[in-house]
Amino acid sequence: MHPADLQATPEEEPILRCNRCCTPITPQNAVLTETGYRCKDCIRGQQRVFDTSKPMDCVIAFLIAAVIAFGGSWLVEPLTYIVILIAAGLGKLIFTATRVALKQRRGKKIDIAILIGATLGASPLLIRLILQMVKANSLNVGGGVNRLFWHIVYLGLVAASAYAQSKGARK
């Protein structure tokens, strides 16, 4: 007996069938795909096909993202508003470098490692600036609010861009 059969209560008789395995499913347990309704077991099986990652891939992806994001964070103060373009480009660079290093392997864990790596890599100079402001007890440490704003923008954009590129590779 298929697990989807056990999930139906007497009030919820299965009225649909999975278009892959023909198992009866209730509307609550059905997942709508581009080709029709599927049971959750078939969806999980299909998602495993797209995860080609190996155990060390997450560490490699994290390190690549952190190093590139950290390097780019040094450009925030001299370039201010141009950092919007730089961050998007660095997100693409993180994605491309990771894909090359991992030989095109992909998976959700790699996406998360890239997001965390880019976020943490872009953080040290932002944290240093915040600590300087706290120590001076002022927001005006060397144009502090403006610098702070652009560091936050950079962090958000580089992490979001790298993650979006990586996540899009699985679709």
MODELLER restraints for C-alpha pairs under 7 A, 6 or more apart:
rsr = mdl.restraints
at = mdl.atoms
rsr.add(forms.Gaussian(group=physical.xy_distance, feature=features.Distance(at['CA:4:A'], at['CA:25:A']), mean=5.92, stdev=0.5))
rsr.add(forms.Gaussian(group=physical.xy_distance, feature=features.Distance(at['CA:5:A'], at['CA:24:A']), mean=6.58, stdev=0.5))
rsr.add(forms.Gaussian(group=physical.xy_distance, feature=features.Distance(at['CA:5:A'], at['CA:25:A']), mean=6.88, stdev=0.5))
rsr.add(forms.Gaussian(group=physical.xy_distance, feature=features.Distance(at['CA:8:A'], at['CA:14:A']), mean=6.62, stdev=0.5))
rsr.add(forms.Gaussian(group=physical.xy_distance, feature=features.Distance(at['CA:8:A'], at['CA:26:A']), mean=6.64, stdev=0.5))
rsr.add(forms.Gaussian(group=physical.xy_distance, feature=features.Distance(at['CA:12:A'], at['CA:26:A']), mean=6.58, stdev=0.5))
rsr.add(forms.Gaussian(group=physical.xy_distance, feature=features.Distance(at['CA:13:A'], at['CA:26:A']), mean=6.57, stdev=0.5))
rsr.add(forms.Gaussian(group=physical.xy_distance, feature=features.Distance(at['CA:14:A'], at['CA:24:A']), mean=5.43, stdev=0.5))
rsr.add(forms.Gaussian(group=physical.xy_distance, feature=features.Distance(at['CA:14:A'], at['CA:25:A']), mean=4.82, stdev=0.5))
rsr.add(forms.Gaussian(group=physical.xy_distance, feature=features.Distance(at['CA:14:A'], at['CA:26:A']), mean=4.35, stdev=0.5))
rsr.add(forms.Gaussian(group=physical.xy_distance, feature=features.Distance(at['CA:15:A'], at['CA:24:A']), mean=6.84, stdev=0.5))
rsr.add(forms.Gaussian(group=physical.xy_distance, feature=features.Distance(at['CA:15:A'], at['CA:25:A']), mean=6.50, stdev=0.5))
rsr.add(forms.Gaussian(group=physical.xy_distance, feature=features.Distance(at['CA:15:A'], at['CA:26:A']), mean=5.84, stdev=0.5))
rsr.add(forms.Gaussian(group=physical.xy_distance, feature=features.Distance(at['CA:16:A'], at['CA:24:A']), mean=5.63, stdev=0.5))
rsr.add(forms.Gaussian(group=physical.xy_distance, feature=features.Distance(at['CA:16:A'], at['CA:25:A']), mean=5.18, stdev=0.5))
rsr.add(forms.Gaussian(group=physical.xy_distance, feature=features.Distance(at['CA:16:A'], at['CA:26:A']), mean=6.05, stdev=0.5))
rsr.add(forms.Gaussian(group=physical.xy_distance, feature=features.Distance(at['CA:16:A'], at['CA:27:A']), mean=6.92, stdev=0.5))
rsr.add(forms.Gaussian(group=physical.xy_distance, feature=features.Distance(at['CA:17:A'], at['CA:23:A']), mean=5.26, stdev=0.5))
rsr.add(forms.Gaussian(group=physical.xy_distance, feature=features.Distance(at['CA:17:A'], at['CA:24:A']), mean=4.35, stdev=0.5))
rsr.add(forms.Gaussian(group=physical.xy_distance, feature=features.Distance(at['CA:17:A'], at['CA:25:A']), mean=5.53, stdev=0.5))
rsr.add(forms.Gaussian(group=physical.xy_distance, feature=features.Distance(at['CA:18:A'], at['CA:24:A']), mean=6.48, stdev=0.5))
rsr.add(forms.Gaussian(group=physical.xy_distance, feature=features.Distance(at['CA:18:A'], at['CA:25:A']), mean=6.73, stdev=0.5))
rsr.add(forms.Gaussian(group=physical.xy_distance, feature=features.Distance(at['CA:18:A'], at['CA:37:A']), mean=5.56, stdev=0.5))
rsr.add(forms.Gaussian(group=physical.xy_distance, feature=features.Distance(at['CA:18:A'], at['CA:38:A']), mean=4.26, stdev=0.5))
rsr.add(forms.Gaussian(group=physical.xy_distance, feature=features.Distance(at['CA:18:A'], at['CA:39:A']), mean=5.43, stdev=0.5))
rsr.add(forms.Gaussian(group=physical.xy_distance, feature=features.Distance(at['CA:19:A'], at['CA:36:A']), mean=6.34, stdev=0.5))
rsr.add(forms.Gaussian(group=physical.xy_distance, feature=features.Distance(at['CA:19:A'], at['CA:37:A']), mean=5.99, stdev=0.5))
rsr.add(forms.Gaussian(group=physical.xy_distance, feature=features.Distance(at['CA:19:A'], at['CA:38:A']), mean=5.76, stdev=0.5))
rsr.add(forms.Gaussian(group=physical.xy_distance, feature=features.Distance(at['CA:20:A'], at['CA:38:A']), mean=6.60, stdev=0.5))
rsr.add(forms.Gaussian(group=physical.xy_distance, feature=features.Distance(at['CA:25:A'], at['CA:39:A']), mean=6.57, stdev=0.5))
rsr.add(forms.Gaussian(group=physical.xy_distance, feature=features.Distance(at['CA:29:A'], at['CA:39:A']), mean=6.67, stdev=0.5))
rsr.add(forms.Gaussian(group=physical.xy_distance, feature=features.Distance(at['CA:29:A'], at['CA:40:A']), mean=6.95, stdev=0.5))
rsr.add(forms.Gaussian(group=physical.xy_distance, feature=features.Distance(at['CA:30:A'], at['CA:37:A']), mean=5.83, stdev=0.5))
rsr.add(forms.Gaussian(group=physical.xy_distance, feature=features.Distance(at['CA:30:A'], at['CA:38:A']), mean=5.71, stdev=0.5))
rsr.add(forms.Gaussian(group=physical.xy_distance, feature=features.Distance(at['CA:30:A'], at['CA:39:A']), mean=5.36, stdev=0.5))
rsr.add(forms.Gaussian(group=physical.xy_distance, feature=features.Distance(at['CA:30:A'], at['CA:40:A']), mean=6.91, stdev=0.5))
rsr.add(forms.Gaussian(group=physical.xy_distance, feature=features.Distance(at['CA:31:A'], at['CA:37:A']), mean=5.41, stdev=0.5))
rsr.add(forms.Gaussian(group=physical.xy_distance, feature=features.Distance(at['CA:31:A'], at['CA:38:A']), mean=5.25, stdev=0.5))
rsr.add(forms.Gaussian(group=physical.xy_distance, feature=features.Distance(at['CA:31:A'], at['CA:39:A']), mean=6.24, stdev=0.5))
rsr.add(forms.Gaussian(group=physical.xy_distance, feature=features.Distance(at['CA:31:A'], at['CA:40:A']), mean=6.71, stdev=0.5))
rsr.add(forms.Gaussian(group=physical.xy_distance, feature=features.Distance(at['CA:32:A'], at['CA:38:A']), mean=6.49, stdev=0.5))
rsr.add(forms.Gaussian(group=physical.xy_distance, feature=features.Distance(at['CA:50:A'], at['CA:107:A']), mean=6.78, stdev=0.5))
rsr.add(forms.Gaussian(group=physical.xy_distance, feature=features.Distance(at['CA:50:A'], at['CA:170:A']), mean=6.65, stdev=0.5))
rsr.add(forms.Gaussian(group=physical.xy_distance, feature=features.Distance(at['CA:51:A'], at['CA:106:A']), mean=5.72, stdev=0.5))
rsr.add(forms.Gaussian(group=physical.xy_distance, feature=features.Distance(at['CA:51:A'], at['CA:107:A']), mean=4.35, stdev=0.5))
rsr.add(forms.Gaussian(group=physical.xy_distance, feature=features.Distance(at['CA:52:A'], at['CA:105:A']), mean=5.23, stdev=0.5))
rsr.add(forms.Gaussian(group=physical.xy_distance, feature=features.Distance(at['CA:52:A'], at['CA:106:A']), mean=5.38, stdev=0.5))
rsr.add(forms.Gaussian(group=physical.xy_distance, feature=features.Distance(at['CA:52:A'], at['CA:107:A']), mean=6.18, stdev=0.5))
rsr.add(forms.Gaussian(group=physical.xy_distance, feature=features.Distance(at['CA:53:A'], at['CA:105:A']), mean=5.35, stdev=0.5))
rsr.add(forms.Gaussian(group=physical.xy_distance, feature=features.Distance(at['CA:53:A'], at['CA:106:A']), mean=5.36, stdev=0.5))
rsr.add(forms.Gaussian(group=physical.xy_distance, feature=features.Distance(at['CA:53:A'], at['CA:107:A']), mean=5.65, stdev=0.5))
rsr.add(forms.Gaussian(group=physical.xy_distance, feature=features.Distance(at['CA:57:A'], at['CA:102:A']), mean=6.48, stdev=0.5))
rsr.add(forms.Gaussian(group=physical.xy_distance, feature=features.Distance(at['CA:57:A'], at['CA:110:A']), mean=6.68, stdev=0.5))
rsr.add(forms.Gaussian(group=physical.xy_distance, feature=features.Distance(at['CA:58:A'], at['CA:109:A']), mean=6.39, stdev=0.5))
rsr.add(forms.Gaussian(group=physical.xy_distance, feature=features.Distance(at['CA:58:A'], at['CA:110:A']), mean=5.00, stdev=0.5))
rsr.add(forms.Gaussian(group=physical.xy_distance, feature=features.Distance(at['CA:58:A'], at['CA:113:A']), mean=5.48, stdev=0.5))
rsr.add(forms.Gaussian(group=physical.xy_distance, feature=features.Distance(at['CA:61:A'], at['CA:98:A']), mean=5.61, stdev=0.5))
rsr.add(forms.Gaussian(group=physical.xy_distance, feature=features.Distance(at['CA:61:A'], at['CA:110:A']), mean=6.32, stdev=0.5))
rsr.add(forms.Gaussian(group=physical.xy_distance, feature=features.Distance(at['CA:61:A'], at['CA:113:A']), mean=6.01, stdev=0.5))
rsr.add(forms.Gaussian(group=physical.xy_distance, feature=features.Distance(at['CA:61:A'], at['CA:114:A']), mean=5.59, stdev=0.5))
rsr.add(forms.Gaussian(group=physical.xy_distance, feature=features.Distance(at['CA:62:A'], at['CA:113:A']), mean=4.83, stdev=0.5))
rsr.add(forms.Gaussian(group=physical.xy_distance, feature=features.Distance(at['CA:62:A'], at['CA:114:A']), mean=5.18, stdev=0.5))
rsr.add(forms.Gaussian(group=physical.xy_distance, feature=features.Distance(at['CA:62:A'], at['CA:116:A']), mean=6.88, stdev=0.5))
rsr.add(forms.Gaussian(group=physical.xy_distance, feature=features.Distance(at['CA:62:A'], at['CA:117:A']), mean=4.43, stdev=0.5))
rsr.add(forms.Gaussian(group=physical.xy_distance, feature=features.Distance(at['CA:63:A'], at['CA:117:A']), mean=6.40, stdev=0.5))
rsr.add(forms.Gaussian(group=physical.xy_distance, feature=features.Distance(at['CA:64:A'], at['CA:94:A']), mean=6.65, stdev=0.5))
rsr.add(forms.Gaussian(group=physical.xy_distance, feature=features.Distance(at['CA:64:A'], at['CA:98:A']), mean=6.56, stdev=0.5))
rsr.add(forms.Gaussian(group=physical.xy_distance, feature=features.Distance(at['CA:65:A'], at['CA:94:A']), mean=5.44, stdev=0.5))
rsr.add(forms.Gaussian(group=physical.xy_distance, feature=features.Distance(at['CA:65:A'], at['CA:114:A']), mean=5.54, stdev=0.5))
rsr.add(forms.Gaussian(group=physical.xy_distance, feature=features.Distance(at['CA:65:A'], at['CA:117:A']), mean=4.91, stdev=0.5))
rsr.add(forms.Gaussian(group=physical.xy_distance, feature=features.Distance(at['CA:65:A'], at['CA:118:A']), mean=4.76, stdev=0.5))
rsr.add(forms.Gaussian(group=physical.xy_distance, feature=features.Distance(at['CA:66:A'], at['CA:117:A']), mean=4.35, stdev=0.5))
rsr.add(forms.Gaussian(group=physical.xy_distance, feature=features.Distance(at['CA:66:A'], at['CA:118:A']), mean=4.87, stdev=0.5))
rsr.add(forms.Gaussian(group=physical.xy_distance, feature=features.Distance(at['CA:66:A'], at['CA:120:A']), mean=6.27, stdev=0.5))
rsr.add(forms.Gaussian(group=physical.xy_distance, feature=features.Distance(at['CA:66:A'], at['CA:121:A']), mean=3.94, stdev=0.5))
rsr.add(forms.Gaussian(group=physical.xy_distance, feature=features.Distance(at['CA:67:A'], at['CA:121:A']), mean=6.14, stdev=0.5))
rsr.add(forms.Gaussian(group=physical.xy_distance, feature=features.Distance(at['CA:68:A'], at['CA:94:A']), mean=6.59, stdev=0.5))
rsr.add(forms.Gaussian(group=physical.xy_distance, feature=features.Distance(at['CA:69:A'], at['CA:118:A']), mean=5.28, stdev=0.5))
rsr.add(forms.Gaussian(group=physical.xy_distance, feature=features.Distance(at['CA:69:A'], at['CA:121:A']), mean=4.97, stdev=0.5))
rsr.add(forms.Gaussian(group=physical.xy_distance, feature=features.Distance(at['CA:69:A'], at['CA:122:A']), mean=5.04, stdev=0.5))
rsr.add(forms.Gaussian(group=physical.xy_distance, feature=features.Distance(at['CA:69:A'], at['CA:158:A']), mean=6.91, stdev=0.5))
rsr.add(forms.Gaussian(group=physical.xy_distance, feature=features.Distance(at['CA:70:A'], at['CA:121:A']), mean=4.42, stdev=0.5))
rsr.add(forms.Gaussian(group=physical.xy_distance, feature=features.Distance(at['CA:70:A'], at['CA:122:A']), mean=4.89, stdev=0.5))
rsr.add(forms.Gaussian(group=physical.xy_distance, feature=features.Distance(at['CA:73:A'], at['CA:122:A']), mean=5.62, stdev=0.5))
rsr.add(forms.Gaussian(group=physical.xy_distance, feature=features.Distance(at['CA:73:A'], at['CA:125:A']), mean=6.95, stdev=0.5))
rsr.add(forms.Gaussian(group=physical.xy_distance, feature=features.Distance(at['CA:76:A'], at['CA:83:A']), mean=5.78, stdev=0.5))
rsr.add(forms.Gaussian(group=physical.xy_distance, feature=features.Distance(at['CA:76:A'], at['CA:150:A']), mean=6.55, stdev=0.5))
rsr.add(forms.Gaussian(group=physical.xy_distance, feature=features.Distance(at['CA:76:A'], at['CA:151:A']), mean=6.28, stdev=0.5))
rsr.add(forms.Gaussian(group=physical.xy_distance, feature=features.Distance(at['CA:77:A'], at['CA:147:A']), mean=6.42, stdev=0.5))
rsr.add(forms.Gaussian(group=physical.xy_distance, feature=features.Distance(at['CA:80:A'], at['CA:150:A']), mean=6.13, stdev=0.5))
rsr.add(forms.Gaussian(group=physical.xy_distance, feature=features.Distance(at['CA:83:A'], at['CA:154:A']), mean=6.33, stdev=0.5))
rsr.add(forms.Gaussian(group=physical.xy_distance, feature=features.Distance(at['CA:84:A'], at['CA:154:A']), mean=6.72, stdev=0.5))
rsr.add(forms.Gaussian(group=physical.xy_distance, feature=features.Distance(at['CA:87:A'], at['CA:154:A']), mean=5.84, stdev=0.5))
rsr.add(forms.Gaussian(group=physical.xy_distance, feature=features.Distance(at['CA:87:A'], at['CA:157:A']), mean=5.67, stdev=0.5))
rsr.add(forms.Gaussian(group=physical.xy_distance, feature=features.Distance(at['CA:87:A'], at['CA:158:A']), mean=4.58, stdev=0.5))
rsr.add(forms.Gaussian(group=physical.xy_distance, feature=features.Distance(at['CA:88:A'], at['CA:157:A']), mean=6.32, stdev=0.5))
rsr.add(forms.Gaussian(group=physical.xy_distance, feature=features.Distance(at['CA:88:A'], at['CA:158:A']), mean=5.84, stdev=0.5))
rsr.add(forms.Gaussian(group=physical.xy_distance, feature=features.Distance(at['CA:88:A'], at['CA:161:A']), mean=5.62, stdev=0.5))
rsr.add(forms.Gaussian(group=physical.xy_distance, feature=features.Distance(at['CA:90:A'], at['CA:158:A']), mean=6.36, stdev=0.5))
rsr.add(forms.Gaussian(group=physical.xy_distance, feature=features.Distance(at['CA:91:A'], at['CA:158:A']), mean=5.00, stdev=0.5))
rsr.add(forms.Gaussian(group=physical.xy_distance, feature=features.Distance(at['CA:91:A'], at['CA:159:A']), mean=6.73, stdev=0.5))
rsr.add(forms.Gaussian(group=physical.xy_distance, feature=features.Distance(at['CA:91:A'], at['CA:161:A']), mean=4.69, stdev=0.5))
rsr.add(forms.Gaussian(group=physical.xy_distance, feature=features.Distance(at['CA:91:A'], at['CA:162:A']), mean=3.91, stdev=0.5))
rsr.add(forms.Gaussian(group=physical.xy_distance, feature=features.Distance(at['CA:92:A'], at['CA:161:A']), mean=6.79, stdev=0.5))
rsr.add(forms.Gaussian(group=physical.xy_distance, feature=features.Distance(at['CA:92:A'], at['CA:162:A']), mean=5.92, stdev=0.5))
rsr.add(forms.Gaussian(group=physical.xy_distance, feature=features.Distance(at['CA:92:A'], at['CA:165:A']), mean=6.65, stdev=0.5))
rsr.add(forms.Gaussian(group=physical.xy_distance, feature=features.Distance(at['CA:94:A'], at['CA:162:A']), mean=6.02, stdev=0.5))
rsr.add(forms.Gaussian(group=physical.xy_distance, feature=features.Distance(at['CA:95:A'], at['CA:162:A']), mean=5.64, stdev=0.5))
rsr.add(forms.Gaussian(group=physical.xy_distance, feature=features.Distance(at['CA:95:A'], at['CA:165:A']), mean=6.17, stdev=0.5))
rsr.add(forms.Gaussian(group=physical.xy_distance, feature=features.Distance(at['CA:95:A'], at['CA:166:A']), mean=5.86, stdev=0.5))
rsr.add(forms.Gaussian(group=physical.xy_distance, feature=features.Distance(at['CA:99:A'], at['CA:105:A']), mean=6.77, stdev=0.5))
rsr.add(forms.Gaussian(group=physical.xy_distance, feature=features.Distance(at['CA:106:A'], at['CA:170:A']), mean=6.75, stdev=0.5))
rsr.add(forms.Gaussian(group=physical.xy_distance, feature=features.Distance(at['CA:111:A'], at['CA:163:A']), mean=5.90, stdev=0.5))
rsr.add(forms.Gaussian(group=physical.xy_distance, feature=features.Distance(at['CA:111:A'], at['CA:166:A']), mean=5.59, stdev=0.5))
rsr.add(forms.Gaussian(group=physical.xy_distance, feature=features.Distance(at['CA:111:A'], at['CA:167:A']), mean=5.89, stdev=0.5))
rsr.add(forms.Gaussian(group=physical.xy_distance, feature=features.Distance(at['CA:114:A'], at['CA:162:A']), mean=6.75, stdev=0.5))
rsr.add(forms.Gaussian(group=physical.xy_distance, feature=features.Distance(at['CA:114:A'], at['CA:163:A']), mean=6.21, stdev=0.5))
rsr.add(forms.Gaussian(group=physical.xy_distance, feature=features.Distance(at['CA:115:A'], at['CA:159:A']), mean=5.42, stdev=0.5))
rsr.add(forms.Gaussian(group=physical.xy_distance, feature=features.Distance(at['CA:115:A'], at['CA:162:A']), mean=6.77, stdev=0.5))
rsr.add(forms.Gaussian(group=physical.xy_distance, feature=features.Distance(at['CA:115:A'], at['CA:163:A']), mean=5.24, stdev=0.5))
rsr.add(forms.Gaussian(group=physical.xy_distance, feature=features.Distance(at['CA:118:A'], at['CA:158:A']), mean=6.64, stdev=0.5))
rsr.add(forms.Gaussian(group=physical.xy_distance, feature=features.Distance(at['CA:118:A'], at['CA:159:A']), mean=4.97, stdev=0.5))
rsr.add(forms.Gaussian(group=physical.xy_distance, feature=features.Distance(at['CA:119:A'], at['CA:155:A']), mean=6.09, stdev=0.5))
rsr.add(forms.Gaussian(group=physical.xy_distance, feature=features.Distance(at['CA:119:A'], at['CA:159:A']), mean=5.46, stdev=0.5))
rsr.add(forms.Gaussian(group=physical.xy_distance, feature=features.Distance(at['CA:122:A'], at['CA:155:A']), mean=5.32, stdev=0.5))
rsr.add(forms.Gaussian(group=physical.xy_distance, feature=features.Distance(at['CA:123:A'], at['CA:155:A']), mean=6.89, stdev=0.5))
rsr.add(forms.Gaussian(group=physical.xy_distance, feature=features.Distance(at['CA:126:A'], at['CA:148:A']), mean=6.83, stdev=0.5))
rsr.add(forms.Gaussian(group=physical.xy_distance, feature=features.Distance(at['CA:126:A'], at['CA:151:A']), mean=5.81, stdev=0.5))
rsr.add(forms.Gaussian(group=physical.xy_distance, feature=features.Distance(at['CA:133:A'], at['CA:139:A']), mean=5.59, stdev=0.5))
rsr.add(forms.Gaussian(group=physical.xy_distance, feature=features.Distance(at['CA:133:A'], at['CA:141:A']), mean=5.97, stdev=0.5))
rsr.add(forms.Gaussian(group=physical.xy_distance, feature=features.Distance(at['CA:139:A'], at['CA:145:A']), mean=5.95, stdev=0.5))
